[in-house]
C-alpha cells in the first residue's frame, strides 16, 4: 500500500490540487447565485455587454 502511494505521490497531489480548485470555483458560483449576481455577467458594465439585456431579470 505504501509503495503504491509513494510511487504515485505526484499524481495524487495534482489530483488533490485540481479537486481543490474545482471546489473553490463551485463554492464561488454558489455564493454569487445566492447573492443574486449573474453567472454570465462579471464585467460590471452591462451597457457595453452584448448580453446586457438578457442576463439580468427586470
RATAWO-V883836 format. One record per residue. N is the residue number from 1. PHI is phi in degrees with one decimal (* if undefined). BURIAL is b if it has 24 or more other ideal C-beta (glycine too) atoms within 12 Angstrom, else e. D_LAST is the distance of its C-alpha to the last C-alpha in Angstrom with 1 decimal. Layout:
BEGIN
n;phi;burial;d_last
N;PHI;BURIAL;D_LAST
N;PHI;BURIAL;D_LAST
END
This chain:
BEGIN
n;phi;burial;d_last
1;*;e;58.1
2;-67.5;e;58.3
3;-63.3;e;59.6
4;-62.3;e;56.5
5;-63.5;e;54.2
6;-68.9;e;56.1
7;-70.7;e;56.2
8;-116.3;e;52.5
9;-62.0;e;51.3
10;-62.9;e;49.5
11;-64.0;e;47.5
12;-63.2;e;46.7
13;-64.9;e;45.5
14;-63.5;e;43.3
15;-62.7;e;41.8
16;-64.7;e;41.1
17;-65.0;e;39.4
18;-63.5;e;37.2
19;-63.1;e;36.3
20;-64.9;e;35.4
21;-66.1;e;33.2
22;-62.7;e;31.3
23;-62.6;e;31.0
24;-63.6;e;29.7
25;-64.6;e;27.0
26;-64.7;e;25.9
27;-62.6;e;25.9
28;-62.7;e;23.8
29;-64.7;e;21.2
30;-65.5;e;21.3
31;-63.1;e;20.9
32;-64.1;e;17.9
33;-64.1;e;16.2
34;-67.2;e;17.3
35;-79.9;e;16.0
36;85.5;e;12.4
37;-83.9;e;13.0
38;-77.4;e;12.5
39;-81.3;e;15.8
40;-87.4;e;15.6
41;-92.7;e;14.7
42;-126.8;e;17.5
43;-80.9;e;18.4
44;85.3;e;16.2
45;-127.6;e;16.0
46;-75.6;e;13.1
47;-66.7;e;14.6
48;-98.7;e;17.6
49;-84.1;e;16.2
50;-64.8;e;16.5
51;-98.0;e;13.7
52;-56.2;e;11.4
53;-85.7;e;9.1
54;-115.3;e;9.2
55;-90.4;e;9.5
56;-112.6;e;6.3
57;-76.3;e;3.8
58;-95.2;e;0.0
END
